[in-house]
């Protein structure tokens, strides 16, 4: 696939086959993350790959946030626990001067590298951010200084892709020079372009 095809093919998958993911493929996902940019090249992201079925079930049972248990995650043959190991530049100094947590931004970029690489390899993913981070940290035995930010369920899709995925039109998200000023020569709205909010289960 071309890059544009990979971007458009990426979707949140919540139904996986039981086909295991080879260790080399897991390493390839992390390798994609390794080349992501980061503040001052700090590379504070860390990933724990979970393939043990009992541990994945425990993550689902104990590590989810209240009300939303995401039981479908137990189908995934791989769950990646996304963490950061904050350093003095990207976390303490940067946040002190600008109020921005650069390691969180860096983590998001690296995780999306994994998501796009997974799509390129024919895998499906779903980013899970509704967590009990203390319980997840205990399950993976993370040191106290490590921050848990997200889980990523990964596997070969067993469900069908949605027929109509809504996205805001470019005119709603891209402006020229000043806020709200229309960007010139935008393509006309296409299939799936809509300003209506999309259900969180169809991302």
C-alpha positions in Angstrom: 0.0 0.0 0.0 1.0 3.6 -0.5 1.2 5.8 2.5 -2.2 7.4 1.7 -3.7 4.0 1.4 -2.3 3.0 4.8 -3.7 6.1 6.4 -7.2 5.5 5.0 -7.1 1.8 5.7 -6.3 2.3 9.4 -9.3 1.8 11.6 -10.1 0.7 15.2 -10.6 -3.1 15.2 -12.6 -4.7 18.0 -12.8 -8.2 16.6 -9.7 -10.4 16.1 -8.9 -13.8 14.8 -7.0 -16.3 17.0 -4.0 -16.2 14.7 -0.8 -15.5 16.7 1.5 -12.6 15.9 5.1 -13.7 15.3 7.8 -12.2 17.6 9.5 -10.7 14.5 6.3 -8.8 13.7 6.1 -7.5 17.2 9.7 -6.3 16.9 8.9 -4.6 13.5 6.1 -2.6 15.2 8.5 -1.4 17.9 11.1 -0.6 15.3 8.6 1.7 13.6 8.1 3.5 17.0 11.8 3.7 17.5 12.2 6.1 14.6 9.5 8.6 15.8 10.6 12.1 16.7 10.8 13.3 20.3 11.7 16.4 22.2 15.5 16.8 22.4 15.6 13.2 21.0 14.7 12.1 24.5 12.9 8.9 23.3 11.0 8.5 26.6 8.5 6.0 25.2 8.5 2.4 26.5 6.4 -0.6 25.4 5.6 -3.9 27.0 4.3 -6.6 24.7 1.7 -8.9 26.3 0.9 -12.2 24.5 0.1 -14.3 27.5 -3.7 -14.9 27.3 -4.2 -15.0 31.0 -2.4 -11.7 31.4 -4.4 -10.1 28.7 -7.6 -11.3 30.4 -6.3 -9.9 33.7 -5.6 -6.5 32.0 -9.2 -6.5 30.7 -10.6 -7.6 34.0 -8.6 -5.3 36.3 -7.0 -2.7 34.2 -9.9 -1.0 32.6 -11.5 2.2 33.7 -14.9 2.3 35.5 -18.0 1.2 33.5 -16.3 0.6 30.2 -14.6 -2.8 30.4 -13.7 -3.4 26.7 -14.2 -7.2 27.0 -13.5 -7.6 23.3 -9.8 -7.0 24.1 -9.5 -10.6 25.4 -9.7 -11.7 21.7 -6.5 -9.8 20.8 -3.4 -12.0 20.5 -1.2 -9.0 21.5 -1.7 -6.1 23.8 1.0 -3.4 23.9 1.2 -1.5 27.1 2.3 2.0 26.2 4.4 3.8 28.8 6.8 6.7 29.2 9.9 7.0 31.4 10.0 10.8 32.0 13.3 12.6 31.8 14.3 16.0 33.1 14.1 17.8 29.7 10.9 16.5 28.2 8.9 16.3 31.4 10.1 18.6 34.2 11.9 21.5 32.5 9.7 21.6 29.4 6.4 21.5 31.4 7.7 24.1 33.8 8.4 26.7 31.1 5.6 26.0 28.6 3.0 23.9 30.5 3.3 21.2 27.8 4.1 17.6 28.6 6.4 16.8 25.7 6.8 13.2 26.6 3.0 12.7 26.2 3.1 14.2 22.8 6.2 12.1 21.8 4.4 9.0 23.1 1.4 9.7 20.9 3.6 10.1 17.8 5.5 6.8 18.5 2.3 4.9 19.2 0.8 6.1 15.9 3.9 4.9 14.1 3.0 1.4 15.6 -0.6 1.7 14.4 0.4 2.6 10.9 3.0 -0.1 10.7 0.5 -2.6 11.9 -1.9 -1.5 9.2 0.8 -1.9 6.6 1.4 -5.5 7.8 -2.3 -6.4 7.6 -2.9 -6.1 11.3 -5.7 -4.3 13.1 -5.4 -2.2 16.2 -7.5 -0.4 18.8 -6.1 2.3 21.1 -7.4 2.1 24.6 -7.0 5.0 26.9 -9.8 4.3 29.5 -7.5 2.7 32.1 -6.8 2.1 35.7 -3.2 3.0 35.3 -2.2 1.8 38.8 -3.6 -1.6 38.2 -2.0 -1.9 34.8 1.4 -0.8 36.3 1.0 -3.5 38.9 0.2 -6.2 36.3 3.3 -5.4 34.3 5.4 -4.8 37.4 6.4 -1.3 36.2 8.8 0.8 38.4 7.1 3.7 40.2 8.6 6.3 37.9 7.0 4.8 34.8 3.8 6.4 33.6 1.2 4.2 31.9 -0.6 6.1 29.1 -2.5 3.6 26.9 -3.0 0.0 25.7 -3.0 -1.0 22.1 -4.9 -4.2 21.2 -3.3 -5.8 18.1 -4.3 -8.7 15.9 -5.5 -9.9 12.6 -9.0 -8.5 12.0 -12.0 -10.9 12.2 -14.6 -8.2 11.7 -15.7 -6.3 8.6 -14.6 -2.8 8.1 -17.3 -0.2 8.5 -18.9 0.9 5.2 -19.2 4.6 6.1 -16.6 6.1 8.3 -17.4 9.8 8.9 -14.7 12.4 9.0 -15.0 16.2 9.2 -14.4 17.9 5.9 -11.0 19.6 5.4 -12.8 23.0 5.5 -13.6 22.3 9.2 -10.0 21.6 10.2 -7.7 23.5 7.9 -7.6 27.3 7.8 -5.3 29.8 6.1 -3.2 32.4 8.0 -5.8 33.1 10.7 -8.3 31.0 12.6 -11.5 30.4 10.6 -10.2 31.9 7.4 -11.0 29.4 4.6 -8.0 27.6 3.0 -8.1 28.1 -0.8 -8.6 25.4 -3.4 -9.8 22.6 -1.2 -11.2 19.6 -2.9 -14.9 19.2 -2.7 -16.4 17.1 0.1 -16.2 13.4 -0.5 -17.9 10.2 0.8 -17.9 10.1 4.6 -17.3 13.9 5.0 -19.6 15.1 7.8 -19.6 17.6 10.6 -21.9 15.3 12.7 -20.1 13.6 15.6 -19.1 10.0 15.2 -19.8 7.2 17.6 -16.7 6.4 19.6 -16.9 2.8 18.5 -16.4 3.6 14.8 -13.0 5.3 14.7 
